[in-house]
Amino acid sequence: MEPYNFKRTFNDPITLYSLGKFTLPFGIGLMRAVLFLLVFGLMFLFRGFFLAIGSIIPGLTLVLYIGIPFVVSHYLLKKDPQGKKLLLYLYDLIVYFFNVYLPKKKYANDTEIVYQNETHVTFEEIPLPRMKAKERDDKHEIADANQDASQKYDVNKVG
């Protein structure tokens, strides 16, 4: 009989207590470690910026490269992702940022408002056919329009 995995049932995070031959005195959450490495990798891609800031005070570079990934991973794990898994939430956030927020699109009833950001609107003149004086003799008036302004109710009408 195969043992049941309670981590998936109770949504308990996976915790690492050893890395290869090394045993850790405390457990590290796998999600926190992955987020730490992702933020550290992004910082390494833009290392010129962080090295320029770190050169202001001696030792600040080490604090930046350890502190920022630690704080960002802590913040992301404490954030309530609206019932989603964290990676799906981050993916949806990135898609929203690049597809909606940066282009400044506006939506109403789940449809995009197409001409919301137009700055100049021009109207074209449309020539309408004019009726001659002979054709204006009340033939276009509705014959059975209700001219009476009083309201009549048909509630409880038998028949």
N, CA, C and O of each residue as an XYZ file, in Angstrom:
636
protein
N       0.824     -1.169      0.000
C       0.000      0.000      0.000
C       0.882      1.251      0.000
O       1.837      1.353      0.770
N       0.547      2.189     -0.868
C       1.351      3.407     -1.018
C       0.914      4.450      0.018
O      -0.285      4.643      0.222
N       1.879      5.133      0.682
C       1.503      6.140      1.679
C       0.835      7.350      1.012
O       1.131      7.685     -0.134
N      -0.064      7.990      1.748
C      -0.813      9.123      1.220
C      -0.028     10.406      1.447
O       0.567     10.584      2.510
N      -0.018     11.304      0.462
C       0.710     12.560      0.556
C      -0.204     13.624      1.173
O      -1.083     14.157      0.495
N       0.004     13.935      2.469
C      -0.814     14.924      3.159
C      -0.406     16.352      2.821
O      -1.178     17.276      3.074
N       0.768     16.563      2.263
C       1.198     17.916      1.907
C       0.277     18.517      0.849
O      -0.044     19.704      0.914
N      -0.146     17.727     -0.107
C      -1.046     18.215     -1.144
C      -2.446     18.464     -0.579
O      -3.114     19.415     -0.984
N      -2.891     17.623      0.348
C      -4.225     17.760      0.922
C      -4.339     19.011      1.778
O      -5.292     19.776      1.630
N      -3.391     19.225      2.664
C      -3.452     20.364      3.578
C      -2.728     21.590      3.035
O      -2.618     22.598      3.732
N      -2.239     21.520      1.818
C      -1.528     22.621      1.159
C      -0.347     23.077      2.008
O      -0.072     24.272      2.112
N       0.343     22.126      2.608
C       1.507     22.413      3.430
C       2.710     22.599      2.518
O       2.925     21.783      1.621
N       3.503     23.653      2.719
C       4.644     23.864      1.829
C       5.715     22.788      2.022
O       5.902     22.263      3.120
N       6.392     22.484      0.958
C       7.481     21.508      1.008
C       8.677     22.184      1.670
O       9.058     23.292      1.292
N       9.267     21.516      2.658
C      10.372     22.088      3.423
C      11.602     21.221      3.239
O      11.537     19.995      3.330
N      12.733     21.881      2.976
C      14.009     21.187      2.810
C      14.773     21.214      4.130
O      14.949     22.277      4.726
N      15.231     20.037      4.593
C      16.024     19.945      5.814
C      17.450     19.516      5.521
O      18.310     19.569      6.399
N      17.705     19.089      4.287
C      19.070     18.720      3.921
C      19.268     19.013      2.439
O      18.355     18.866      1.626
N      20.475     19.428      2.117
C      20.867     19.684      0.736
C      22.043     18.770      0.421
O      23.182     19.074      0.775
N      21.768     17.647     -0.247
C      22.821     16.675     -0.554
C      23.323     16.036      0.729
O      22.557     15.396      1.449
N      24.613     16.206      1.019
C      25.210     15.636      2.226
C      25.057     16.550      3.431
O      25.260     16.119      4.566
N      24.702     17.804      3.194
C      24.628     18.780      4.284
C      23.250     18.748      4.939
O      22.224     18.779      4.259
N      23.243     18.688      6.258
C      22.006     18.740      7.022
C      21.871     20.142      7.599
O      22.801     20.666      8.211
N      20.705     20.740      7.398
C      20.468     22.098      7.863
C      19.902     22.082      9.282
O      19.124     21.190      9.621
N      20.279     23.053     10.116
C      19.716     23.090     11.470
C      18.255     23.563     11.490
O      17.585     23.435     12.515
N      17.767     24.093     10.400
C      16.383     24.565     10.304
C      15.879     24.249      8.903
O      16.667     24.020      7.986
N      14.602     24.239      8.752
C      14.015     23.932      7.451
C      13.849     25.183      6.598
O      13.566     26.262      7.118
N      14.024     25.036      5.297
C      13.836     26.135      4.343
C      12.713     25.723      3.400
O      12.749     24.645      2.807
N      11.727     26.586      3.270
C      10.637     26.297      2.347
C      11.128     26.283      0.913
O      11.889     27.160      0.504
N      10.697     25.291      0.147
C      11.152     25.165     -1.236
C      10.688     26.355     -2.075
O      11.429     26.845     -2.927
N       9.479     26.811     -1.838
C       8.965     27.944     -2.599
C       9.765     29.202     -2.305
O      10.037     29.995     -3.206
N      10.141     29.386     -1.047
C      10.941     30.563     -0.684
C      12.320     30.488     -1.324
O      12.846     31.502     -1.782
N      12.902     29.310     -1.359
C      14.220     29.146     -1.970
C      14.155     29.410     -3.473
O      15.053     30.040     -4.032
N      13.097     28.933     -4.127
C      12.945     29.153     -5.575
C      12.743     30.637     -5.867
O      13.344     31.174     -6.797
N      11.895     31.305     -5.074
C      11.682     32.743     -5.267
C      12.952     33.539     -4.989
O      13.250     34.500     -5.698
N      13.702     33.144     -3.962
C      14.971     33.808     -3.660
C      15.924     33.701     -4.847
O      16.561     34.681     -5.234
N      16.014     32.508     -5.418
C      16.929     32.310     -6.557
C      16.452     33.067     -7.805
O      17.271     33.582     -8.566
N      15.125     33.135     -8.020
C      14.610     33.892     -9.169
C      14.902     35.385     -9.044
O      15.329     36.022    -10.006
N      14.670     35.936     -7.859
C      14.945     37.366     -7.651
C      16.444     37.621     -7.729
O      16.876     38.626     -8.293
N      17.236     36.720     -7.166
C      18.691     36.861     -7.240
C      19.162     36.809     -8.695
O      20.053     37.563     -9.086
N      18.568     35.926     -9.493
C      18.920     35.848    -10.917
C      18.555     37.122    -11.662
O      19.326     37.593    -12.499
N      17.377     37.691    -11.363
C      17.002     38.967    -11.990
C      17.955     40.085    -11.583
O      18.314     40.931    -12.402
N      18.359     40.086    -10.324
C      19.316     41.096     -9.874
C      20.672     40.901    -10.551
O      21.374     41.867    -10.852
N      21.025     39.645    -10.785
C      22.305     39.377    -11.456
C      22.265     39.832    -12.916
O      23.283     40.261    -13.459
N      21.087     39.739    -13.557
C      20.976     40.236    -14.932
C      21.203     41.746    -15.007
O      21.793     42.246    -15.964
N      20.731     42.461    -13.992
C      20.903     43.909    -13.939
C      21.960     44.288    -12.903
O      21.790     45.248    -12.151
N      23.040     43.533    -12.873
C      24.054     43.716    -11.848
C      24.775     45.052    -11.937
O      25.291     45.533    -10.928
N      24.824     45.666    -13.114
C      25.468     46.975    -13.240
C      24.793     48.017    -12.365
O      25.467     48.827    -11.728
N      23.487     48.003    -12.330
C      22.719     48.947    -11.508
C      22.975     48.700    -10.026
O      23.214     49.642     -9.271
N      22.925     47.434     -9.607
C      23.090     47.115     -8.193
C      24.538     47.307     -7.741
O      24.773     47.671     -6.588
N      25.504     47.074     -8.614
C      26.897     47.328     -8.251
C      27.160     48.820     -8.130
O      27.968     49.243     -7.303
N      26.480     49.626     -8.952
C      26.644     51.078     -8.843
C      26.077     51.581     -7.515
O      26.675     52.443     -6.872
N      24.933     51.049     -7.106
C      24.367     51.442     -5.815
C      25.239     50.912     -4.671
O      25.455     51.608     -3.679
N      25.733     49.691     -4.814
C      26.550     49.082     -3.760
C      27.906     49.720     -3.596
O      28.526     49.570     -2.544
N      28.390     50.430     -4.604
C      29.703     51.064     -4.491
C      29.656     52.340     -3.656
O      30.706     52.907     -3.354
N      28.483     52.798     -3.281
C      28.363     54.016     -2.474
C      28.923     53.778     -1.075
O      29.699     54.591     -0.572
N      28.538     52.675     -0.446
C      28.989     52.331      0.900
C      29.642     50.961      0.830
O      29.077     50.051      0.222
N      30.816     50.782      1.433
C      31.449     49.458      1.422
C      30.572     48.421      2.144
O      30.091     48.665      3.250
N      30.377     47.281      1.510
C      29.575     46.203      2.089
C      28.100     46.273      1.730
O      27.349     45.351      2.048
N      27.665     47.350      1.072
C      26.248     47.483      0.724
C      25.850     46.504     -0.382
O      24.695     46.086     -0.458
N      26.800     46.144     -1.232
C      26.496     45.202     -2.318
C      26.044     43.853     -1.762
O      25.083     43.263     -2.256
N      26.742     43.368     -0.731
C      26.369     42.096     -0.110
C      24.986     42.190      0.532
O      24.188     41.258      0.434
N      24.710     43.307      1.183
C      23.399     43.499      1.804
C      22.312     43.538      0.733
O      21.236     42.970      0.921
N      22.586     44.206     -0.391
C      21.603     44.270     -1.475
C      21.329     42.887     -2.066
O      20.174     42.508     -2.258
N      22.391     42.137     -2.354
C      22.218     40.838     -3.011
C      21.638     39.766     -2.103
O      21.152     38.748     -2.597
N      21.674     39.960     -0.802
C      21.040     39.002      0.109
C      19.712     39.549      0.618
O      18.731     38.811      0.714
N      19.675     40.834      0.943
C      18.496     41.433      1.559
C      17.303     41.561      0.631
O      16.185     41.227      1.021
N      17.518     42.041     -0.593
C      16.399     42.249     -1.520
C      15.714     40.933     -1.883
O      14.486     40.871     -1.817
N      16.441     39.871     -2.265
C      15.733     38.609     -2.548
C      15.025     38.041     -1.319
O      13.950     37.452     -1.438
N      15.627     38.216     -0.133
C      14.992     37.713      1.093
C      13.686     38.448      1.363
O      12.672     37.818      1.661
N      13.701     39.779      1.262
C      12.501     40.572      1.551
C      11.424     40.336      0.492
O      10.247     40.205      0.829
N      11.811     40.281     -0.777
C      10.831     40.075     -1.847
C      10.211     38.682     -1.740
O       9.000     38.538     -1.907
N      11.013     37.659     -1.467
C      10.447     36.312     -1.334
C       9.530     36.230     -0.110
O       8.504     35.551     -0.154
N       9.887     36.908      0.970
C       9.022     36.930      2.157
C       7.698     37.628      1.844
O       6.635     37.146      2.234
N       7.761     38.761      1.143
C       6.546     39.512      0.795
C       5.638     38.688     -0.121
O       4.425     38.647      0.087
N       6.215     38.034     -1.133
C       5.402     37.262     -2.072
C       4.747     36.054     -1.406
O       3.637     35.671     -1.777
N       5.413     35.457     -0.437
C       4.820     34.314      0.244
C       3.729     34.745      1.222
O       2.801     33.977      1.473
N       3.815     35.936      1.772
C       2.792     36.425      2.682
C       1.594     37.008      1.935
O       0.519     37.151      2.517
N       1.760     37.344      0.671
C       0.684     37.933     -0.121
C      -0.375     36.877     -0.405
O      -0.062     35.735     -0.740
N      -1.632     37.280     -0.264
C      -2.735     36.362     -0.556
C      -3.009     36.404     -2.057
O      -3.502     37.414     -2.558
N      -2.705     35.344     -2.775
C      -2.876     35.369     -4.233
C      -4.283     35.020     -4.700
O      -4.433     34.408     -5.758
N      -5.309     35.385     -3.955
C      -6.700     35.230     -4.357
C      -7.063     33.781     -4.677
O      -7.778     33.513     -5.643
N      -6.572     32.861     -3.871
C      -6.915     31.462     -4.024
C      -6.138     30.724     -5.094
O      -6.413     29.553     -5.355
N      -5.170     31.381     -5.723
C      -4.386     30.727     -6.776
C      -3.058     30.253     -6.219
O      -2.638     30.665     -5.138
N      -2.417     29.399     -6.958
C      -1.042     29.051     -6.651
C      -0.171     30.258     -6.965
O      -0.496     31.045     -7.855
N       0.927     30.406     -6.244
C       1.741     31.617     -6.339
C       2.317     31.823     -7.738
O       2.340     32.948     -8.237
N       2.778     30.757     -8.369
C       3.384     30.921     -9.696
C       2.333     31.309    -10.739
O       2.623     32.107    -11.630
N       1.118     30.760    -10.644
C       0.050     31.160    -11.560
C      -0.365     32.608    -11.316
O      -0.677     33.334    -12.260
N      -0.368     33.030    -10.047
C      -0.689     34.421     -9.723
C       0.360     35.368    -10.313
O       0.009     36.401    -10.884
N       1.637     35.024    -10.178
C       2.694     35.870    -10.736
C       2.622     35.907    -12.259
O       2.854     36.952    -12.866
N       2.299     34.768    -12.881
C       2.147     34.734    -14.338
C       1.003     35.639    -14.783
O       1.157     36.411    -15.729
N      -0.146     35.550    -14.106
C      -1.288     36.402    -14.446
C      -0.975     37.876    -14.210
O      -1.420     38.734    -14.973
N      -0.214     38.175    -13.161
C       0.174     39.554    -12.878
C       1.076     40.109    -13.976
O       0.922     41.262    -14.381
N       2.006     39.306    -14.454
C       2.902     39.749    -15.533
C       2.126     39.940    -16.829
O       2.352     40.915    -17.545
N       1.209     39.019    -17.143
C       0.384     39.156    -18.355
C      -0.461     40.416    -18.277
O      -0.560     41.151    -19.259
N      -1.076     40.681    -17.122
C      -1.871     41.896    -16.955
C      -1.004     43.143    -17.114
O      -1.411     44.107    -17.762
N       0.178     43.123    -16.530
C       1.041     44.300    -16.561
C       1.429     44.662    -17.995
O       1.396     45.833    -18.374
N       1.800     43.648    -18.793
C       2.267     43.943    -20.145
C       1.139     44.083    -21.167
O       1.316     44.772    -22.171
N      -0.016     43.451    -20.940
C      -1.098     43.506    -21.930
C      -2.159     44.548    -21.637
O      -2.850     44.982    -22.558
N      -2.317     44.969    -20.373
C      -3.380     45.909    -20.021
C      -2.814     47.196    -19.422
O      -3.161     48.291    -19.866
N      -1.943     47.071    -18.414
C      -1.491     48.243    -17.671
C      -0.563     49.134    -18.494
O      -0.779     50.345    -18.554
N       0.454     48.572    -19.121
C       1.384     49.392    -19.906
C       0.735     50.020    -21.144
O       0.985     51.196    -21.408
N      -0.091     49.294    -21.921
C      -0.759     49.955    -23.051
C      -1.911     50.868    -22.639
O      -2.484     51.553    -23.487
N      -2.264     50.889    -21.334
C      -3.342     51.733    -20.802
C      -4.676     51.457    -21.488
O      -5.378     52.378    -21.907
N      -5.008     50.181    -21.595
C      -6.292     49.797    -22.173
C      -7.384     49.971    -21.131
O      -7.142     49.830    -19.932
N      -8.581     50.278    -21.596
C      -9.720     50.439    -20.716
C     -10.814     49.465    -21.152
O     -11.025     49.234    -22.343
N     -11.507     48.895    -20.152
C     -12.526     47.893    -20.429
C     -13.852     48.310    -19.802
O     -13.883     48.956    -18.755
N     -14.944     47.930    -20.461
C     -16.288     48.095    -19.923
C     -17.077     46.842    -20.291
O     -17.174     46.489    -21.466
N     -17.634     46.178    -19.296
C     -18.379     44.932    -19.490
C     -17.564     43.891    -20.251
O     -18.068     43.260    -21.181
N     -16.331     43.715    -19.864
C     -15.403     42.726    -20.425
C     -15.089     42.939    -21.898
O     -14.613     42.014    -22.557
N     -15.336     44.106    -22.426
C     -14.931     44.417    -23.800
C     -14.070     45.676    -23.764
O     -14.299     46.591    -22.972
N     -13.091     45.691    -24.629
C     -12.174     46.821    -24.649
C     -12.840     48.036    -25.284
O     -13.518     47.925    -26.306
N     -12.638     49.196    -24.665
C     -13.125     50.444    -25.232
C     -12.091     50.885    -26.253
O     -10.965     51.232    -25.897
N     -12.475     50.870    -27.521
C     -11.509     51.009    -28.597
C     -10.989     52.435    -28.721
O      -9.776     52.635    -28.788
N     -11.857     53.417    -28.754
C     -11.426     54.778    -29.051
C     -11.363     55.647    -27.799
O     -11.629     56.846    -27.882
N     -11.024     55.091    -26.657
C     -10.987     55.843    -25.412
C      -9.852     56.865    -25.404
O     -10.020     57.953    -24.853
N      -8.725     56.552    -25.987
C      -7.553     57.414    -25.901
C      -7.389     58.313    -27.122
O      -6.314     58.884    -27.312
N      -8.408     58.457    -27.946
C      -8.316     59.337    -29.107
C      -8.305     60.787    -28.645
O      -9.100     61.181    -27.792
N      -7.398     61.581    -29.215
C      -7.307     62.987    -28.815
C      -8.039     63.902    -29.784
O      -8.502     64.970    -29.383
N      -8.156     63.516    -31.040
C      -8.785     64.370    -32.035
C      -9.903     63.592    -32.732
O      -9.679     62.511    -33.277
N     -11.100     64.158    -32.703
C     -12.252     63.515    -33.320
C     -12.755     64.423    -34.433
O     -12.923     65.626    -34.233
N     -12.994     63.846    -35.605
C     -13.526     64.625    -36.725
C     -14.871     64.045    -37.132
O     -15.089     62.834    -37.087
N     -15.755     64.930    -37.526
C     -17.078     64.520    -37.980
C     -17.198     64.856    -39.462
O     -16.775     65.923    -39.908
N     -17.771     63.942    -40.205
C     -17.977     64.179    -41.635
C     -19.423     64.595    -41.860
O     -20.335     64.109    -41.192
N     -19.613     65.483    -42.792
C     -20.961     65.931    -43.109
C     -21.597     64.937    -44.070
O     -21.002     64.568    -45.082
N     -22.799     64.511    -43.746
C     -23.525     63.548    -44.571
C     -24.683     64.291    -45.226
O     -25.511     64.883    -44.534
N     -24.747     64.263    -46.545
C     -25.865     64.949    -47.214
C     -27.157     64.156    -47.043
O     -27.216     62.971    -47.372
N     -28.189     64.818    -46.527
C     -29.482     64.183    -46.331
C     -30.423     64.597    -47.449
O     -30.436     65.765    -47.839
N     -31.201     63.679    -47.965
C     -32.149     64.069    -49.014
C     -33.265     64.927    -48.424
O     -33.843     64.572    -47.396
N     -33.563     66.029    -49.054
C     -34.613     66.939    -48.580
C     -35.915     66.621    -49.309
O     -35.928     66.294    -50.496
N     -36.983     66.727    -48.573
C     -38.299     66.470    -49.160
C     -38.821     67.752    -49.801
O     -38.641     68.853    -49.280
N     -39.450     67.581    -50.904
C     -40.067     68.734    -51.561
C     -41.337     69.123    -50.826
O     -41.870     68.335    -50.046
N     -41.822     70.323    -51.066
C     -42.994     70.828    -50.350
C     -44.224     69.969    -50.623
O     -45.072     69.830    -49.741
N     -44.349     69.387    -51.818
C     -45.505     68.558    -52.158
C     -45.512     67.250    -51.375
O     -46.582     66.711    -51.092
N     -44.336     66.730    -51.019
C     -44.236     65.432    -50.351
C     -44.401     65.535    -48.834
O     -44.463     64.505    -48.163
N     -44.475     66.737    -48.278
C     -44.520     66.903    -46.829
C     -45.919     66.805    -46.246
O     -46.082     67.095    -45.061
N     -46.876     66.440    -46.955
C     -48.270     66.449    -46.496
C     -48.577     65.252    -45.593
O     -49.171     64.294    -46.090
N     -48.247     65.233    -44.405
C     -48.603     64.313    -43.331
C     -48.641     62.833    -43.697
O     -49.204     62.049    -42.932
N     -48.090     62.421    -44.794
C     -48.115     60.989    -45.099
C     -47.055     60.224    -44.304
O     -47.123     59.000    -44.197
N     -46.084     60.937    -43.752
C     -45.050     60.266    -42.964
C     -45.390     60.261    -41.473
O     -44.625     59.727    -40.670
N     -46.512     60.842    -41.098
C     -46.909     60.861    -39.704
C     -47.550     59.521    -39.347
O     -48.263     58.929    -40.156
N     -47.296     59.067    -38.163
C     -47.847     57.793    -37.721
C     -49.323     57.997    -37.422
O     -49.694     58.889    -36.658
N     -50.158     57.169    -38.025
C     -51.598     57.374    -37.941
C     -52.161     56.927    -36.599
O     -53.078     57.565    -36.080
N     -51.644     55.861    -36.030
C     -52.252     55.336    -34.818
C     -51.389     55.606    -33.582
O     -51.324     54.763    -32.688
N     -50.737     56.743    -33.516
C     -49.950     57.093    -32.334
C     -50.891     57.486    -31.205
O     -51.915     58.127    -31.440
N     -50.549     57.108    -29.998
C     -51.383     57.408    -28.844
C     -51.166     58.860    -28.440
O     -50.079     59.199    -27.972
N     -52.148     59.717    -28.601
C     -52.039     61.121    -28.261
C     -52.515     61.401    -26.845
O     -52.343     62.509    -26.337
N     -53.110     60.408    -26.209
C     -53.638     60.599    -24.865
C     -52.504     60.403    -23.857
O     -51.796     59.398    -23.925
N     -52.318     61.334    -22.932
C     -51.218     61.268    -21.978
C     -51.594     60.515    -20.716
O     -50.723     60.266    -19.882
N     -52.852     60.141    -20.540
C     -53.257     59.437    -19.323
C     -52.828     57.972    -19.399
O     -52.829     57.360    -20.467
N     -52.460     57.423    -18.229
C     -52.021     56.036    -18.178
C     -53.211     55.141    -17.910
O     -54.069     55.449    -17.082
N     -53.250     54.041    -18.613
C     -54.309     53.063    -18.423
C     -53.671     51.739    -18.050
O     -52.752     51.277    -18.727
N     -54.153     51.125    -16.974
C     -53.585     49.899    -16.485
C     -54.454     48.710    -16.878
O     -55.683     48.774    -16.837
N     -53.797     47.643    -17.252
C     -54.520     46.424    -17.630
C     -54.413     45.363    -16.546
O     -54.653     44.186    -16.813
N     -54.060     45.757    -15.338
C     -53.909     44.813    -14.252
C     -55.287     44.394    -13.758
O     -56.189     45.228    -13.686
N     -55.465     43.153    -13.424
C     -56.692     42.569    -12.942
C     -57.836     42.696    -13.973
O     -59.011     42.714    -13.608
N     -57.485     42.780    -15.204
C     -58.506     42.874    -16.260
C     -58.957     41.449    -16.578
O     -58.137     40.574    -16.854
N     -60.233     41.235    -16.536
C     -60.779     39.909    -16.808
C     -61.207     39.865    -18.261
O     -61.884     40.768    -18.753
N     -60.809     38.820    -18.929
C     -61.297     38.717    -20.276
C     -60.262     38.276    -21.167
O     -60.501     38.131    -22.366
